[in-house]
Amino acid sequence: MVTSSPEDVMRRLGSGLLSFPVTTFHDDFSFDERSYRDNIGWLCQHGATGLFAAGGTGEFFSLTPTEVERVTAAAVAEAPDDFPVIGAAGYGTATAVEMAKACARAGAAGILLLPPYLTGSPQDGLAAHVRAVCDATDLGVIVYSRANAVFREDTLAGLAETCPNLVGFKDGVGDLELMTRVYARLGNRFTYIGGLPTAEMFALPYTELGVTTYSSAIYNFVPKFAVEFYHAVRAGDRDRIYRDLNEFVIPYCKIRDRGAGYAVSIVKAGVRAIGRPAGPVRSPLRDLTPGEFAELTELIAKLT
């Protein structure tokens, strides 16, 4: 369990690639803790600097609050003692507050605050939501800007003044002008995380916007490739980056784009393709077709 300050945890997360593991299920869709812990132990051996339990790739949207706490606790129990595990909170403000407290009970080193459920939100309402969660915990909080919770730079600046434990900003929008405004206004006040689907597609241009790390879903099944790609991005090795994009990442995204929700489904398929446990996705998602799974398996095999 990591007991460092929120700022120290964020500095560590910002120094390398981030793992967003899938949540493994049995065939009856119940949480498969044994397989999940086995995957966590394996992923922690491949060079990531932190992992996010029960995040978007971990099907947060399909987990109950009790399951989120259980998944987070399992990740903490399996990860090395000095390896930061970030839990997840979301939905309405009251629920998000309770989930943040549950993450602390589970031993998480920080919290990823996902967007509120369903409704559109004005900026002052979003700010109140974030403040309530930050006030409920001593852990560092990372706000996930996407969907119905897109944070403007003025809102973030106000939160930075009133919420000292708001230490991270994860972008899932892809609005380069907005990201530039945020970084120009707040500089090193936050650790910035790329959070778009298949973040490798955006990693190179985002380095110019202060984004030093990103959530890698493909790390779940090709961790060596994912880490080497990250290091190429940090080194500005454009030849290596575009070779890897053309040979693997772009073909992978073409499969991903064939179905709604495939940004998660294809990751679980990738884990199964390398012979590790994953289980099915929960509804409303669906798994890849057998033909798509075979195509993905062949693509992954070309990397080995």
TABELQUI-V728377 format. One line per field, one symbol per residue. ss: DSSP state (H for helix, E for strand, C for the rest). phi: phi as a letter, one per 20 degrees, with the letter a starting at -180 (. if undefined). burial: # if it has 9 or more other ideal C-beta (glycine too) atoms within 8 Angstrom, else .. Layout:
ss: ???
phi: ???
burial: ???
//
This chain:
ss: CCCCCHHHHHHHHCCCCEECCCCCECCCCCECHHHHHHHHHHHCCCCCCEEECCCCCCCHHHCCHHHHHHHHHHHHHHCCCCCEEEEEECCCHHHHHHHHHHHHHCCCCEEEECCCCCCCCCHHHHHHHHHHHHHCCCCEEEEEEECCECCCHHHHHHHHHHCCCEEEEEECCCCHHHHHHHHHHHHHHCEEEECCCCHHHCHHHHHCCCCCEEEECHHHCCHHHHHHHHHHHHHCCHHHHHHHHHHHHHHHHHHHCCCCCHHHHHHHHHHHHCCCCCCCCCCCCCCCCHHHHHHHHHHHHCCC
phi: .edffgffffffffeaedecffefcffemefeffffffffgfffedofdacdeleffemgfdefgffgfffffffffefggedfddecbamfffffffffffffffnfeaceeefffmffcffffffffffffffebeffddedealeceeefffffffffdcfeecccdeddnefffffffffedlefdedcfcfglfgfdffffffdneebbedffggccfffffffgffffemefffffffffecffgffffgffbfnfgegffffffffendfbmeeefefcfffgffffffgfffffed
burial: .#...#..######.##########.....##..##########.#.#############..#.#.##########.##...########..#.##########.###########....#.#..#########..#.########.######.######..#.#########....######.##...#######.######..##.#.#############.###.##.##......##..##..######.##....##############.####.#...#.##...##.###.##....
//
